[in-house]
Amino acid sequence: MARTFTVSRSILVQASPSEVYAQVSRPAQMGRWSPENLGATVPEPDEPASVGLVFDGHNKRGAFRWTTRCTVTAADPGSRFAFRVHAIGLKRPRLSAPIATWEYRFEEEAGGAGVVTRVTETWTDDRRSWPDFVAGVFDRIATRGKTFAVFQVGNIDRTLRNLKRELEGEGARSR
């Protein structure tokens, strides 16, 4: 079976594209929604990130914890936010290599009551130089039996549901 290098999922959120972008474009806040990410170390955690910003993401899966080095590659307010993961390590990202790209797109949808945004989260496997067999074995060990593509669909679904719940929840409009 051929490797899947990209997966995307979408959800509708009752908020404007600029409101959703303002939240998602702050890497230090990602831990509020992600099942794996605990947040990030950034110079200005309460500000949207700009293109070229390098940050360290802190992650966990079960008892295992690791840190990634990431660079923001797109920061188009209200439209698109993306970053590339290019180093990984336990406490500090020491191994430099293409790992993954994460992208978020925000599109206003026609809605009856208020503004609705389609939020699309995309994960792209940047480990193109890895042989399929090696990637398959590594993925199944790291994810307890799944490929990263299948595993990331579940993570993306949880992230988007959590984002929607927070942005549509009580007090969401008072931010």
KALINGI-V448306 format. One record per residue. N is the residue number from 1. PHI is phi in whole degrees, 0 to 359 (* if undefined). PSI is psi as a letter, one per 30 degrees, with the letter a starting at -180 (999 if undefined). D_CENTER is the distance of its C-alpha to the mean C-alpha in Angstrom with 1 decimal. Layout:
BEGIN
N	PHI	PSI	D_CENTER
N	PHI	PSI	D_CENTER
END
This chain:
BEGIN
1	*	k	25.9
2	290	k	23.8
3	289	k	20.3
4	264	k	17.4
5	262	f	15.2
6	217	k	12.9
7	226	k	11.7
8	222	k	10.8
9	218	l	11.3
10	227	l	12.5
11	211	l	14.0
12	264	k	16.7
13	234	k	16.6
14	278	i	19.8
15	193	l	18.9
16	284	l	19.3
17	305	e	16.7
18	291	e	17.4
19	294	e	17.0
20	292	e	13.5
21	303	e	12.5
22	302	e	14.3
23	278	e	12.1
24	292	f	8.6
25	279	g	10.0
26	248	j	11.0
27	305	f	8.8
28	294	f	11.6
29	266	f	11.0
30	302	f	7.5
31	298	f	9.8
32	292	f	11.6
33	242	e	9.4
34	285	k	7.5
35	285	f	10.3
36	245	e	9.7
37	280	k	8.4
38	256	g	11.5
39	119	a	10.7
40	212	l	11.7
41	265	j	15.1
42	225	l	15.6
43	299	e	19.0
44	231	i	18.6
45	297	f	16.1
46	263	g	17.3
47	248	k	17.0
48	300	k	14.5
49	284	l	13.6
50	246	l	15.7
51	303	k	15.7
52	96	f	16.7
53	299	k	15.5
54	255	k	15.0
55	219	l	13.4
56	256	k	13.2
57	265	k	10.4
58	250	k	12.2
59	226	l	11.4
60	211	k	13.8
61	217	j	14.8
62	65	b	18.2
63	275	f	20.4
64	279	k	18.6
65	233	k	16.7
66	206	l	15.5
67	236	k	14.2
68	240	l	12.4
69	254	k	13.4
70	228	l	11.1
71	231	k	12.5
72	290	k	11.5
73	249	f	12.9
74	211	k	13.0
75	212	i	13.7
76	255	j	15.8
77	311	k	16.4
78	76	g	16.2
79	231	e	15.2
80	205	k	12.2
81	222	k	9.6
82	212	l	8.2
83	212	l	8.3
84	251	k	10.0
85	265	k	10.2
86	227	g	14.0
87	201	l	15.6
88	212	l	15.6
89	187	l	18.1
90	288	d	19.2
91	265	e	20.0
92	226	k	19.5
93	286	j	17.7
94	260	e	20.9
95	271	j	20.3
96	265	k	19.3
97	188	l	18.2
98	297	k	15.7
99	242	e	13.0
100	198	l	10.0
101	234	k	8.4
102	245	k	5.1
103	224	k	6.7
104	233	k	7.4
105	242	k	11.2
106	232	j	13.5
107	231	k	17.0
108	292	k	19.9
109	246	l	21.7
110	290	k	25.3
111	222	l	25.7
112	286	e	28.9
113	249	j	28.2
114	85	a	26.1
115	275	k	23.2
116	237	k	20.5
117	241	k	17.2
118	275	j	15.5
119	257	k	11.7
120	243	k	10.3
121	253	k	6.8
122	233	k	7.6
123	248	k	7.3
124	237	k	10.4
125	282	j	12.5
126	266	g	14.2
127	276	h	16.8
128	295	f	19.3
129	279	f	22.2
130	285	k	22.0
131	298	k	24.7
132	307	e	23.5
133	297	e	25.6
134	296	e	24.2
135	299	e	20.6
136	299	e	21.7
137	294	e	23.5
138	301	e	20.8
139	302	e	18.1
140	293	e	20.6
141	287	e	21.4
142	291	f	17.9
143	246	g	16.9
144	61	h	20.5
145	108	f	21.6
146	246	l	18.8
147	281	l	17.4
148	296	e	13.8
149	299	e	13.5
150	295	e	15.0
151	300	e	13.2
152	291	f	9.7
153	302	e	11.3
154	297	e	12.2
155	297	e	9.0
156	297	e	7.5
157	302	e	10.9
158	295	e	11.0
159	300	e	8.0
160	295	e	9.6
161	298	e	12.9
162	295	e	12.4
163	299	e	11.3
164	301	e	14.3
165	302	e	16.6
166	291	e	16.1
167	288	f	16.5
168	261	f	19.4
169	286	l	20.9
170	306	k	24.1
171	79	g	24.2
172	300	e	21.0
173	281	f	23.2
174	268	g	24.8
175	297	999	21.9
END
